[in-house]
Amino acid sequence: MNVTRDTPLTDFPGVGEARGKKLEKLGLSSAGDLLSWYPRDYEDRRNLYTIRDAPLEGRVCVQAVAAEHPRLSRIRKGLELVQVKVVDHTGALHLTFFNQSYMERAMKAGEEYVFYGTVTEQGRRRAMVNPILERADKQSFTGRIMPVYRLTAGISNHLLASLALRALPCAEGAAETLPQYVRQDHRLAAAEFALRNIHFPEDEKALELARRRLAFEELFYLSIGLGLLKSRRNSEGAGRSVPPRPQAEFLSLLPFAPTDAQRRVMDEVAADLAGSRPMNRLVQGDVGSGKTAVAAYAGWLCAKGGFQSALMAPTEVLAEQHYRSLSRLLAPAGVRVGLLTGSMTAAEKKKARAALAAGEMDFVVGTHALISDSVVFARLALIVADEQHRFGVAQRAALAAKSGEGNVPHVLVMSATPIPRTLALIIYGDLDVSVIDQLPPGRTPVATYVVREDKRQRMYGFVRKQAAEGRQAYIICPAVEENPDAALPGEESPALNLKAVKTYAGQLQKEVFPDLRLGVLYGKMKPKEKEAAMSAFAGGQTQVLVATTVVEVGVDVPNASLIIIENADRFGLSQLHQLRGRVGRGQHPSHCVLITATRNLEAMERLRVLASTTDGFRISEEDLKARGPGDFFGNRQHGLPRMKLADLAGDMRLLSEAQEAARGLLERDPRLSAPENRPVLDRVRRLFADTPDIFN
């Protein structure tokens, strides 16, 4: 069969229509797709052991002869066993295959095979269950370093590896898109060598060379794309120039003295707003570092200059809270703050839209409702995006288009997810980065504990103690669904294996805290119900709030001194750190209790990292190591391409090499218009396919 990159996988032997559909779920429809479906791991199957010398830890290869014809037994409906004894000069190995009746025909007595699996010992008898096997004279997947791929239901690793092996001839003469001098300067392997050895490496050295070449390539094209984005921003038109004002005038509005870090970032923002090119700045600060005050300052400057600002929040609860805090802060200075969310009545929305269009509202706070076609601004100068990783480039662009008169609005992005600085410069390659690295005085450090299920009753006692002292507590659950089989407090839920907010809150009220006032809060509640639940907690009418992560960002209740997080191992460290930031906002000693039933040692170690430090940057490094950049931000980053091979945490040195090479190329050919750079431009366009207008 002559295979080209365009050969459909359904043309491959063993891939019918049903398997073809399953492969499509992985994004694989052609031989070329398979070549860029890089393995996630490898198994070393090169060492052959005798039956007696085979170690009992891990999977190993054993070469032996079938001493008999395999025996098939049907134990009951749905359970078939194939058993066979194999031997070598050192002893016998007993093989059992579950529900693989074809194995009765696959092996012949007297033939020599290589078996790959885990050897176990029962007394003096050695055994293997469901090993992979090949004839000793026809080895494909034993005696080599074997790729391990990401899979989907109905697709085995053996099948994917077989298909990849058949697709490998397509690597021959693979087009070189990297400029020749870049390959030479950075000692990078040829594309064909890299593709062959990333799938079926000759040895460890070849695998390292292949991985280095392909990871560099990804980081290089990412850096080129972000460089083009940045240069487009620099040439996309003027921002509205906002005249500076004495900072002291704004600081007199604040109920607290800002930290030096806040003042520094305010200065950076004021300089950006007064400049001729549009600001594009990421303000990054740990939970409670005072980012909202910086956003308020930017909005105040714009209002005093006769311009409008818009703050876009990811949830209605947070939008409403920003609206209240900004109104309190800015109304005394004559700044008119308004709210626009999807759940407002038609009359309320109409009134807010009319005020914006007439220039009678200076600072509007809202959710995605702000980007609907019916919203028109009189003189929009500034967009503030809260929690940037929840927004897309397209949403930011839709709001920017409302600036009118050919002016490009300034953009200020706030993120409480502390991102390692180098990573921030990659992920937010088109933004300037400011870091608020000081907490305001008076923030109470939060003591954090990791607790097993057997301490649950003590933990409930601690909730009572806090309530008796007049304090309040959050109990955070990972699930919302009402589950008829949900567990009683202290048990695991058999269906979801997660605490479900509605059911659990009812059980807590009835069986654990009948004398306390409990509230419930989750994202799918009606906005008025959410508002009522949050107001009751903020006002002290409820003592315990059972909630989902809807309280993760922004909700501010200084009297809350305890947060309990159920199934804590289900959350990322950065998210747990965010949740922990909901307490420690008043003068009372505060506590965070992480409850887990996990037996996973790695998960426990991660939770202990959180308990040992409040340094958001250290936590984010750990999170990045554990979960990788894809999961670090929850869903797909706003149009940021997914890395197939490069590890943004572990490949920092390679990343700086790739950035340097990308900078050099863009200095020589800023638009990649030279014919020899056309392949680079094409690859970058494909990489940023999610944001097709990015290079127009």
C-alpha positions as CSV (number, residue, x, y, z in Angstrom):
1,M,0.0,0.0,0.0
2,N,1.5,3.4,-1.1
3,V,0.9,5.8,1.8
4,T,1.0,9.6,1.4
5,R,0.2,12.2,4.0
6,D,-3.3,12.6,2.6
7,T,-4.1,8.8,2.7
8,P,-7.3,8.5,4.8
9,L,-7.0,6.2,7.8
10,T,-10.0,4.3,6.6
11,D,-7.8,3.0,3.8
12,F,-5.5,1.4,6.3
13,P,-6.1,-2.4,7.0
14,G,-8.1,-2.9,10.2
15,V,-9.7,0.6,10.1
16,G,-13.3,0.4,9.1
17,E,-15.9,3.1,9.3
18,A,-16.6,2.6,13.0
19,R,-12.9,2.8,14.0
20,G,-12.4,5.7,11.6
21,K,-15.1,7.7,13.5
22,K,-13.4,6.9,16.8
23,L,-10.0,8.1,15.5
24,E,-11.7,11.3,14.3
25,K,-12.5,12.0,17.9
26,L,-8.8,12.3,18.5
27,G,-8.6,14.6,15.4
28,L,-7.0,11.8,13.3
29,S,-8.3,11.3,9.8
30,S,-5.2,11.0,7.6
31,A,-1.7,9.5,7.7
32,G,-0.3,13.0,8.1
33,D,-2.4,13.5,11.2
34,L,-0.9,10.4,12.7
35,L,2.7,11.7,12.2
36,S,1.9,14.7,14.3
37,W,0.1,12.7,17.0
38,Y,3.2,12.5,19.2
39,P,3.5,9.9,21.9
40,R,2.8,11.0,25.5
41,D,5.3,8.4,26.9
42,Y,7.5,5.5,26.0
43,E,8.0,1.9,27.2
44,D,11.5,0.4,27.0
45,R,11.0,-3.1,25.6
46,R,14.5,-3.7,24.5
47,N,15.8,-6.0,27.4
48,L,14.9,-9.7,27.1
49,Y,14.8,-11.8,30.3
50,T,14.7,-15.5,30.9
51,I,11.7,-16.7,32.9
52,R,13.7,-17.2,36.1
53,D,15.6,-13.9,35.9
54,A,12.6,-11.7,35.0
55,P,12.0,-9.1,37.7
56,L,8.6,-8.9,39.4
57,E,8.4,-5.1,39.3
58,G,7.1,-3.4,36.1
59,R,6.5,-4.8,32.7
60,V,9.2,-6.8,31.0
61,C,9.9,-8.9,27.9
62,V,10.4,-12.7,28.2
63,Q,11.3,-15.0,25.3
64,A,9.9,-18.5,25.6
65,V,8.4,-21.4,23.6
66,A,4.8,-22.5,23.7
67,A,4.9,-25.9,25.4
68,E,1.4,-26.8,24.5
69,H,-1.6,-25.8,22.4
70,P,-3.6,-23.0,24.3
71,R,-6.8,-24.1,26.1
72,L,-10.0,-22.1,25.9
73,S,-12.5,-22.3,28.8
74,R,-15.9,-20.5,29.0
75,I,-16.3,-19.9,32.7
76,R,-19.7,-18.1,32.4
77,K,-21.5,-15.8,30.0
78,G,-19.1,-12.8,29.3
79,L,-16.0,-14.5,30.7
80,E,-13.6,-16.6,28.6
81,L,-10.1,-17.7,29.6
82,V,-7.3,-18.9,27.3
83,Q,-4.5,-20.6,29.3
84,V,-1.1,-21.8,28.1
85,K,2.2,-22.8,29.5
86,V,5.4,-21.5,27.9
87,V,9.0,-22.6,28.8
88,D,12.6,-21.7,28.3
89,H,15.8,-23.4,29.7
90,T,15.3,-21.8,33.1
91,G,11.7,-22.8,33.9
92,A,8.0,-22.4,33.0
93,L,5.6,-19.4,32.8
94,H,1.8,-19.8,33.0
95,L,-0.1,-17.3,30.8
96,T,-3.8,-16.4,31.2
97,F,-5.7,-14.2,28.6
98,F,-9.1,-12.9,29.7
99,N,-11.8,-12.5,27.0
100,Q,-9.3,-12.9,24.2
101,S,-10.5,-16.2,22.6
102,Y,-8.5,-15.5,19.4
103,M,-5.4,-16.3,21.4
104,E,-6.3,-20.0,21.1
105,R,-5.6,-19.8,17.4
106,A,-2.8,-17.2,17.6
107,M,-0.2,-19.4,19.3
108,K,1.2,-22.8,18.2
109,A,2.9,-25.4,20.3
110,G,6.7,-25.4,19.6
111,E,6.8,-21.8,18.3
112,E,9.0,-19.2,20.0
113,Y,7.5,-15.9,21.1
114,V,8.4,-12.7,23.0
115,F,5.9,-11.8,25.8
116,Y,5.6,-8.4,27.3
117,G,3.8,-8.0,30.6
118,T,4.1,-8.2,34.4
119,V,5.5,-11.3,35.9
120,T,3.9,-12.4,39.2
121,E,4.8,-15.3,41.5
122,Q,2.4,-17.6,43.3
123,G,4.6,-19.9,45.4
124,R,7.2,-21.2,43.0
125,R,4.9,-20.8,40.0
126,R,5.5,-17.8,37.7
127,A,2.6,-16.2,35.7
128,M,1.6,-13.4,33.3
129,V,-1.9,-12.1,32.7
130,N,-2.9,-10.6,29.2
131,P,0.7,-10.1,27.9
132,I,1.4,-8.6,24.5
133,L,3.0,-11.2,22.3
134,E,4.9,-11.5,19.0
135,R,6.7,-14.3,17.2
136,A,10.4,-14.1,18.1
137,D,11.3,-14.0,14.4
138,K,8.7,-11.2,13.6
139,Q,9.1,-8.5,16.2
140,S,7.5,-5.1,15.7
141,F,6.5,-3.9,19.1
142,T,8.9,-5.8,21.3
143,G,12.7,-5.5,21.3
144,R,12.4,-1.7,20.9
145,I,11.4,1.6,22.6
146,M,7.6,1.6,22.2
147,P,5.5,4.7,21.9
148,V,2.5,5.2,24.3
149,Y,-0.2,7.4,22.8
150,R,-3.2,9.4,24.1
151,L,-6.2,7.2,23.4
152,T,-10.0,7.3,23.2
153,A,-12.6,4.6,24.0
154,G,-12.4,1.7,21.5
155,I,-8.8,2.6,20.3
156,S,-6.0,0.6,21.8
157,N,-2.3,1.7,22.0
158,H,-1.4,-1.3,19.9
159,L,-3.7,-0.2,17.1
160,L,-2.4,3.4,17.1
161,A,1.2,2.2,17.2
162,S,0.4,-0.1,14.2
163,L,-1.1,2.7,12.3
164,A,1.8,5.1,13.1
165,L,4.2,2.4,11.9
166,R,2.3,2.2,8.6
167,A,2.3,6.0,8.3
168,L,6.0,6.3,8.9
169,P,7.1,6.2,5.3
170,C,5.3,9.6,4.9
171,A,8.1,11.1,7.0
172,E,10.5,10.5,4.1
173,G,11.5,13.8,2.5
174,A,9.4,15.7,5.1
175,A,9.4,19.4,4.2
176,E,11.8,21.6,6.1
177,T,9.9,24.7,7.2
178,L,12.6,25.9,9.7
179,P,15.1,28.2,8.0
180,Q,18.4,26.4,7.3
181,Y,20.5,28.8,9.4
182,V,18.1,28.4,12.4
183,R,18.6,24.6,12.2
184,Q,22.4,25.0,12.0
185,D,22.7,27.7,14.8
186,H,20.6,25.6,17.2
187,R,21.9,22.2,16.2
188,L,18.5,20.8,15.3
189,A,17.9,17.4,13.7
190,A,16.3,17.1,10.2
191,A,12.5,16.9,10.1
192,E,12.4,13.4,8.7
193,F,14.8,12.1,11.4
194,A,12.7,13.9,14.1
195,L,9.4,12.5,12.9
196,R,10.7,8.9,12.7
197,N,12.4,9.0,16.0
198,I,9.6,10.7,18.0
199,H,7.4,7.7,17.2
200,F,9.9,4.8,17.1
201,P,13.2,6.0,18.5
202,E,16.4,4.1,17.6
203,D,17.7,4.8,21.2
204,E,17.5,7.4,23.9
205,K,19.9,9.8,22.2
206,A,17.8,9.7,19.0
207,L,14.6,10.3,21.0
208,E,16.2,13.3,22.7
209,L,17.3,14.8,19.4
210,A,13.9,14.3,17.9
211,R,12.0,15.8,20.8
212,R,14.4,18.8,21.0
213,R,13.9,19.5,17.3
214,L,10.0,19.3,17.4
215,A,9.7,21.1,20.7
216,F,11.9,23.9,19.4
217,E,9.8,24.1,16.3
218,E,6.6,24.6,18.3
219,L,8.1,27.2,20.5
220,F,9.7,29.0,17.5
221,Y,6.4,29.2,15.6
222,L,4.5,30.3,18.8
223,S,7.1,33.1,19.3
224,I,6.8,34.2,15.7
225,G,3.0,34.3,15.9
226,L,3.1,36.3,19.2
227,G,5.8,38.6,17.7
228,L,3.5,39.3,14.7
229,L,0.6,39.9,17.0
230,K,2.6,42.4,19.0
231,S,3.9,44.3,15.9
232,R,0.3,44.4,14.6
233,R,-0.8,45.9,17.9
234,N,2.0,48.5,17.7
235,S,0.8,49.6,14.3
236,E,-3.0,49.2,14.6
237,G,-3.8,52.9,15.3
238,A,-3.8,55.3,18.1
239,G,-5.4,54.9,21.5
240,R,-7.4,57.8,23.1
241,S,-4.8,59.8,25.0
242,V,-6.0,60.2,28.6
243,P,-4.4,63.2,30.3
244,P,-2.6,62.4,33.6
245,R,-3.8,63.8,36.9
246,P,-2.2,64.0,40.3
247,Q,-2.3,60.5,41.8
248,A,-3.0,61.9,45.3
249,E,-6.4,63.1,44.1
250,F,-7.4,59.4,43.5
251,L,-5.6,58.0,46.6
252,S,-7.7,60.3,48.8
253,L,-10.8,58.2,47.7
254,L,-9.3,54.9,48.9
255,P,-10.2,53.7,52.4
256,F,-6.6,52.3,52.8
257,A,-3.1,53.3,52.0
258,P,-1.9,51.5,48.8
259,T,1.2,49.4,48.8
260,D,4.4,50.6,47.0
261,A,3.6,47.8,44.4
262,Q,0.1,49.2,43.7
263,R,1.5,52.7,43.3
264,R,4.2,51.4,40.9
265,V,1.6,49.7,38.7
266,M,-0.7,52.7,38.9
267,D,2.2,54.8,37.5
268,E,2.7,52.3,34.7
269,V,-1.0,52.3,33.8
270,A,-1.2,56.2,33.8
271,A,1.9,56.4,31.5
272,D,0.3,53.9,29.1
273,L,-3.1,55.8,29.1
274,A,-1.3,59.1,28.4
275,G,0.7,57.6,25.5
276,S,-0.2,57.5,21.8
277,R,-0.3,53.8,21.3
278,P,-3.1,51.7,22.9
279,M,-2.2,50.1,26.3
280,N,-2.3,46.3,26.4
281,R,-1.2,45.5,30.0
282,L,-1.6,42.4,32.2
283,V,-1.8,43.2,35.9
284,Q,-0.9,40.1,37.8
285,G,-1.2,39.9,41.5
286,D,-1.9,37.3,44.2
287,V,-5.3,36.9,45.8
288,G,-6.1,40.1,47.7
289,S,-3.1,42.2,46.4
290,G,-5.4,45.0,45.3
291,K,-5.8,44.7,41.6
292,T,-9.3,46.2,41.7
293,A,-7.9,49.5,43.0
294,V,-5.6,49.7,40.0
295,A,-8.6,49.1,37.7
296,A,-10.6,51.8,39.6
297,Y,-7.7,54.2,39.1
298,A,-7.6,53.6,35.4
299,G,-11.4,54.1,35.1
300,W,-11.2,57.3,37.2
301,L,-8.5,58.7,35.0
302,C,-10.6,58.0,31.9
303,A,-13.7,59.5,33.4
304,K,-11.9,62.7,34.5
305,G,-10.6,62.9,30.9
306,G,-14.1,62.7,29.5
307,F,-13.9,59.1,28.4
308,Q,-15.8,55.8,29.2
309,S,-14.5,52.5,30.6
310,A,-15.9,49.0,30.6
311,L,-15.0,46.2,33.0
312,M,-15.9,42.7,31.8
313,A,-16.2,40.1,34.6
314,P,-16.6,36.3,34.1
315,T,-19.7,35.8,36.2
316,E,-22.7,37.9,37.2
317,V,-21.9,37.5,40.9
318,L,-18.5,39.0,40.4
319,A,-19.8,41.7,38.0
320,E,-22.3,42.8,40.7
321,Q,-19.7,42.9,43.3
322,H,-17.3,45.0,41.2
323,Y,-20.2,47.3,40.5
324,R,-20.9,47.8,44.2
325,S,-17.3,48.3,45.2
326,L,-16.5,50.7,42.3
327,S,-19.7,52.7,42.9
328,R,-18.7,53.1,46.6
329,L,-15.2,54.2,45.7
330,L,-15.8,56.4,42.7
331,A,-19.3,57.9,43.1
332,P,-17.9,60.5,45.7
333,A,-15.6,61.7,42.9
334,G,-18.6,62.2,40.5
335,V,-17.8,59.1,38.4
336,R,-21.1,57.5,37.2
337,V,-20.8,53.7,37.5
338,G,-23.4,51.4,35.8
339,L,-24.1,47.7,35.5
340,L,-25.2,45.6,32.5
341,T,-25.7,41.9,32.8
342,G,-27.9,39.3,31.0
343,S,-30.3,38.8,33.9
344,M,-31.3,42.4,34.2
345,T,-34.9,43.2,33.1
346,A,-35.4,44.5,29.6
347,A,-36.3,47.9,30.9
348,E,-33.1,48.0,33.1
349,K,-30.9,47.0,30.1
350,K,-32.6,49.6,27.8
351,K,-31.9,52.3,30.4
352,A,-28.2,51.3,30.8
353,R,-27.7,51.1,27.1
354,A,-29.2,54.5,26.6
355,A,-27.0,56.0,29.3
356,L,-23.9,54.5,27.6
357,A,-24.8,55.7,24.2
358,A,-25.5,59.2,25.5
359,G,-22.2,59.4,27.4
360,E,-24.2,59.6,30.7
361,M,-22.4,56.5,32.2
362,D,-18.6,56.7,32.8
363,F,-17.7,53.2,33.9
364,V,-19.9,50.2,33.0
365,V,-19.4,46.8,34.7
366,G,-20.9,43.7,33.0
367,T,-20.6,40.2,31.7
368,H,-20.7,39.1,28.0
369,A,-23.8,41.3,27.7
370,L,-21.4,44.2,27.1
371,I,-20.4,42.8,23.7
372,S,-23.9,42.4,22.3
373,D,-24.6,44.4,19.1
374,S,-27.2,46.6,20.8
375,V,-24.5,48.1,23.2
376,V,-23.1,51.4,21.8
377,F,-20.5,53.6,23.6
378,A,-20.2,57.4,23.3
379,R,-16.4,57.5,23.9
380,L,-15.0,54.2,25.0
381,A,-11.3,54.5,25.9
382,L,-10.6,51.6,28.3
383,I,-11.5,47.9,28.5
384,V,-10.7,46.1,31.8
385,A,-10.9,42.3,31.6
386,D,-11.1,40.4,34.9
387,E,-9.6,36.9,35.0
388,Q,-8.2,37.0,31.5
389,H,-7.9,33.3,31.0
390,R,-11.7,33.0,30.9
391,F,-12.0,35.3,27.9
392,G,-11.2,34.9,24.2
393,V,-9.4,37.1,21.9
394,A,-12.6,37.4,19.9
395,Q,-14.6,38.7,22.9
396,R,-11.9,41.3,23.6
397,A,-11.9,42.3,19.9
398,A,-15.7,42.6,19.8
399,L,-15.6,45.1,22.7
400,A,-12.6,46.9,21.2
401,A,-14.6,47.4,17.9
402,K,-17.1,49.5,19.9
403,S,-14.5,52.3,20.5
404,G,-15.5,54.0,17.2
405,E,-13.8,56.9,15.4
406,G,-10.9,54.7,14.5
407,N,-9.6,54.8,18.0
408,V,-8.3,51.6,19.6
409,P,-9.3,51.2,23.2
410,H,-6.7,50.7,26.0
411,V,-6.8,47.2,27.5
412,L,-6.1,46.3,31.1
413,V,-6.2,42.7,32.0
414,M,-6.3,41.5,35.7
415,S,-5.4,38.0,36.7
416,A,-5.2,36.6,40.2
417,T,-3.7,33.3,38.9
418,P,0.0,33.9,39.6
419,I,1.8,32.9,36.4
420,P,5.6,32.3,36.4
421,R,6.9,35.4,34.8
422,T,8.6,33.8,31.8
423,L,5.4,31.8,31.1
424,A,3.3,35.0,31.4
425,L,5.4,36.6,28.7
426,I,4.7,33.7,26.4
427,I,1.1,33.2,27.1
428,Y,0.4,37.0,27.1
429,G,2.9,37.6,24.4
430,D,0.9,40.6,23.1
431,L,0.6,42.2,26.6
432,D,3.0,44.1,28.8
433,V,3.2,42.5,32.3
434,S,2.9,44.3,35.7
435,V,3.2,42.3,38.9
436,I,1.7,43.5,42.2
437,D,4.0,41.5,44.5
438,Q,3.0,42.9,47.9
439,L,-0.1,42.2,50.0
440,P,-1.8,45.2,51.7
441,P,-1.0,45.5,55.4
442,G,-3.6,43.8,57.6
443,R,-4.1,40.8,55.4
444,T,-4.1,37.8,57.8
445,P,-2.1,34.8,56.8
446,V,-4.4,31.8,56.3
447,A,-3.4,28.6,58.2
448,T,-3.9,25.6,55.8
449,Y,-4.5,21.9,56.8
450,V,-4.9,18.7,54.8
451,V,-7.5,16.5,56.5
452,R,-8.6,12.9,55.9
453,E,-12.2,11.7,56.1
454,D,-11.6,10.3,59.6
455,K,-11.2,13.8,61.0
456,R,-14.5,15.1,59.5
457,Q,-16.4,15.2,62.9
458,R,-13.6,17.3,64.4
459,M,-13.8,19.6,61.4
460,Y,-17.5,20.0,61.9
461,G,-16.8,20.9,65.5
462,F,-14.4,23.6,64.4
463,V,-17.2,25.1,62.2
464,R,-19.4,25.3,65.3
465,K,-16.6,27.0,67.3
466,Q,-16.0,29.6,64.6
467,A,-19.8,30.3,64.4
468,A,-20.0,30.6,68.3
469,E,-17.3,33.3,68.1
470,G,-19.4,35.2,65.5
471,R,-17.3,34.2,62.5
472,Q,-18.5,32.7,59.2
473,A,-17.4,29.7,57.1
474,Y,-17.5,28.6,53.4
475,I,-17.9,24.9,52.5
476,I,-16.9,24.4,48.9
477,C,-18.0,21.4,46.8
478,P,-16.9,20.4,43.3
479,A,-20.4,19.3,42.1
480,V,-23.8,20.8,41.9
481,E,-26.1,18.0,40.7
482,E,-28.7,16.7,43.0
483,N,-27.8,13.0,43.3
484,P,-30.3,10.6,44.8
485,D,-27.5,8.3,45.9
486,A,-25.5,11.1,47.5
487,A,-23.6,10.1,50.6
488,L,-24.3,11.3,54.1
489,P,-21.7,13.7,55.4
490,G,-18.5,11.7,55.9
491,E,-19.2,9.1,53.2
492,E,-18.3,9.2,49.6
493,S,-21.1,9.6,47.0
494,P,-21.3,6.3,45.1
495,A,-22.6,7.9,41.8
496,L,-20.5,11.0,41.6
497,N,-17.8,10.3,44.2
498,L,-18.1,14.0,44.8
499,K,-19.9,16.1,47.3
500,A,-22.9,17.7,45.5
501,V,-23.8,21.2,46.8
502,K,-27.6,21.0,46.9
503,T,-27.9,17.6,48.5
504,Y,-25.0,18.1,50.9
505,A,-26.3,21.5,52.1
506,G,-29.6,19.9,52.9
507,Q,-28.0,17.0,54.8
508,L,-25.7,19.4,56.7
509,Q,-28.6,21.6,57.8
510,K,-30.7,18.6,58.9
511,E,-28.2,16.3,60.4
512,V,-25.1,18.3,61.3
513,F,-25.9,22.0,61.9
514,P,-29.6,22.1,62.6
515,D,-29.0,25.1,64.9
516,L,-26.9,27.1,62.3
517,R,-28.1,29.2,59.4
518,L,-26.9,27.8,56.1
519,G,-26.9,29.3,52.6
520,V,-26.3,27.7,49.2
521,L,-24.7,29.2,46.1
522,Y,-23.9,27.7,42.7
523,G,-23.5,29.0,39.2
524,K,-26.8,27.8,37.7
525,M,-29.0,29.5,40.3
526,K,-31.2,32.3,39.1
527,P,-29.3,35.6,39.4
528,K,-31.7,37.0,42.0
529,E,-31.3,33.8,44.1
530,K,-27.5,34.1,43.8
531,E,-27.6,37.8,44.8
532,A,-29.8,37.0,47.8
533,A,-27.5,34.1,48.9
534,M,-24.4,36.2,48.6
535,S,-26.0,39.3,50.3
536,A,-27.3,37.1,53.2
537,F,-23.7,35.8,53.7
538,A,-22.0,39.1,53.3
539,G,-24.5,40.7,55.7
540,G,-24.0,38.0,58.3
541,Q,-27.6,36.6,58.1
542,T,-26.2,33.1,57.2
543,Q,-23.3,31.6,59.1
544,V,-22.2,28.9,56.6
545,L,-22.2,29.2,52.8
546,V,-22.2,25.8,51.0
547,A,-21.0,26.7,47.4
548,T,-19.3,25.7,44.3
549,T,-16.2,27.5,42.9
550,V,-18.5,30.4,41.9
551,V,-16.9,32.1,45.0
552,E,-13.4,31.5,43.6
553,V,-12.9,35.1,42.5
554,G,-13.7,38.4,44.0
555,V,-16.3,37.7,46.7
556,D,-15.3,39.7,49.7
557,V,-16.6,38.9,53.2
558,P,-14.1,40.1,55.9
559,N,-16.0,38.2,58.7
560,A,-15.4,34.8,57.0
561,S,-12.5,33.1,58.8
562,L,-12.8,29.5,57.6
563,I,-13.0,27.8,54.2
564,I,-13.5,24.0,53.9
565,I,-12.8,22.5,50.5
566,E,-14.4,19.0,49.9
567,N,-12.7,16.6,47.5
568,A,-9.7,19.0,47.5
569,D,-7.7,16.6,45.3
570,R,-10.2,17.3,42.4
571,F,-9.0,21.0,42.1
572,G,-5.8,22.4,40.7
573,L,-3.4,24.1,43.1
574,S,-3.9,27.5,41.6
575,Q,-7.7,27.2,42.0
576,L,-7.3,26.0,45.6
577,H,-5.1,29.0,46.3
578,Q,-7.8,31.3,44.8
579,L,-10.4,29.7,47.0
580,R,-8.2,30.1,50.1
581,G,-8.0,33.8,49.3
582,R,-11.7,34.2,50.2
583,V,-10.7,34.2,53.9
584,G,-8.1,36.1,55.7
585,R,-9.7,39.4,54.6
586,G,-10.5,40.7,58.1
587,Q,-8.6,41.0,61.4
588,H,-9.5,37.5,62.6
589,P,-7.2,34.4,62.4
590,S,-8.2,32.4,59.3
591,H,-8.1,28.8,58.3
592,C,-8.4,26.7,55.1
593,V,-9.2,23.0,55.5
594,L,-8.6,20.7,52.5
595,I,-10.6,17.5,52.9
596,T,-9.6,14.5,50.7
597,A,-10.2,10.7,50.6
598,T,-7.6,10.2,47.9
599,R,-5.0,7.4,48.1
600,N,-2.9,8.9,45.4
601,L,0.5,9.9,46.9
602,E,1.2,12.5,44.2
603,A,-2.2,14.2,44.9
604,M,-1.4,14.3,48.6
605,E,2.0,15.7,48.0
606,R,0.5,18.6,45.9
607,L,-2.0,19.4,48.7
608,R,0.8,19.5,51.2
609,V,2.7,22.0,49.0
610,L,-0.4,24.3,49.3
611,A,-0.5,23.8,53.1
612,S,3.2,24.7,53.3
613,T,3.2,28.1,51.5
614,T,1.1,31.1,50.6
615,D,3.4,32.2,47.8
616,G,1.1,32.1,44.7
617,F,4.1,32.0,42.3
618,R,5.6,28.9,43.9
619,I,2.1,27.3,43.9
620,S,1.7,28.1,40.2
621,E,5.0,26.6,39.4
622,E,4.0,23.4,41.2
623,D,0.6,23.4,39.4
624,L,2.3,23.9,36.0
625,K,4.6,20.9,36.7
626,A,1.8,18.7,37.8
627,R,-0.9,19.6,35.3
628,G,0.9,21.1,32.3
629,P,0.0,24.4,30.6
630,G,-3.1,23.1,29.0
631,D,-4.9,22.5,32.3
632,F,-3.3,25.3,34.1
633,F,-5.8,27.8,32.8
634,G,-8.8,25.5,32.8
635,N,-10.2,25.6,29.3
636,R,-8.3,26.6,26.1
637,Q,-6.4,29.8,26.5
638,H,-7.9,32.6,24.5
639,G,-6.8,31.5,21.0
640,L,-3.4,30.4,22.2
641,P,-2.3,27.3,20.3
642,R,-2.1,24.0,22.1
643,M,1.5,22.7,22.5
644,K,1.8,19.1,21.4
645,L,5.2,18.4,22.7
646,A,6.8,21.5,24.2
647,D,6.6,21.8,28.0
648,L,6.4,25.5,28.9
649,A,7.5,24.8,32.4
650,G,10.4,22.4,31.7
651,D,11.7,23.8,28.4
652,M,12.6,27.3,29.5
653,R,16.1,27.2,28.0
654,L,14.8,25.9,24.7
655,L,12.1,28.5,24.9
656,S,14.5,31.4,25.2
657,E,16.5,30.0,22.3
658,A,13.4,29.8,20.2
659,Q,12.4,33.3,21.1
660,E,15.8,34.6,20.2
661,A,15.6,32.9,16.8
662,A,12.1,34.3,16.2
663,R,13.2,37.8,17.1
664,G,16.1,37.6,14.7
665,L,13.9,36.4,11.8
666,L,11.3,39.1,12.5
667,E,14.0,41.8,12.6
668,R,15.2,40.8,9.2
669,D,11.7,40.2,7.7
670,P,9.0,41.8,9.9
671,R,6.0,40.6,7.7
672,L,7.6,37.3,6.6
673,S,7.1,38.4,3.0
674,A,10.3,37.0,1.6
675,P,9.7,33.9,-0.5
676,E,12.1,31.7,1.6
677,N,10.0,32.6,4.8
678,R,6.7,31.7,3.2
679,P,6.7,28.2,4.8
680,V,7.2,29.8,8.3
681,L,4.2,32.1,7.7
682,D,2.1,29.2,6.6
683,R,3.0,27.2,9.6
684,V,2.2,30.1,12.0
685,R,-1.1,30.6,10.3
686,R,-2.0,27.0,10.8
687,L,-0.8,27.1,14.4
688,F,-3.1,30.1,15.1
689,A,-6.0,28.7,13.1
690,D,-8.3,29.3,16.1
691,T,-7.9,33.1,15.6
692,P,-7.9,33.3,11.7
693,D,-8.1,37.1,11.6
694,I,-5.0,37.4,13.8
695,F,-2.6,38.3,10.9
696,N,-5.0,40.2,8.6
